[in-house]
Amino acid sequence: MKRNLLAALLIGAATLPALQGCFPAVVAGVGTGVTATIDRRTLGTQTEDEAIEWKASARVGDKLRDRGHFNFTSYNRRVLLSGEVASEELRAEAERIVAAVPNVSAVYNELVVGPSSSLTARSNDAYTTSKVKARFVDAGKFNPIHVKVVTEAGSVFLMGLVTQAEADAAIQVTRTTTGVRKVVPLMEIITPAKARELDVAQSSNASKSNSTPANP
């Protein structure tokens, strides 16, 4: 039952943004309350990541409006820039804009020079993302909350704070998922000891939060 609920939440969070224009998740906050307490990022970092996505979207939109299709995914202050643009110059300009956003530590520029993708293509990508996340849950080899999945034109980008074993498992599951054309691992590798430390810290924070009485 818990596994089915987790799968439903992950699939919903993965699918809705892609169907609503492919700018940073309009519904980013939908699953935040459910996942924040088991995310290896601190709450402060999660908040920064959401702010980075919004700021990147606004700044690129102001300067490059209608000159491409852009997606922005920030994880641990590292931004995946994906989508399509008309020229290499626009591709480089978009990267410069995103890199200048406060708190961004790195930019993965995966923009493709070419025509913007169709709504059908984006829907297919959203469906692929949902299948990958569902298979993460079914595989049961790691906590799927720790791996962020983004799909563009059949290429699946994986982000997160994971151990090498978790990364290998995520890559293998993704690679064997129907509809995946290519897997691009962008995960940050941490030691098992560090992973346990982060997990314990977040679990402790969640316990403290749950034990705090509500204001009357």
Beta strands, then each sheet from edge to edge (+ up, - down):
strand 1: 68-75
strand 2: 78-85
strand 3: 106-113
strand 4: 147-152
strand 5: 155-162
strand 6: 182-185
strand 7: 188-189
sheet 1: 1+ 2- 3-
sheet 2: 4+ 5- 6-
sheet 3: 4+ 5- 7-
end
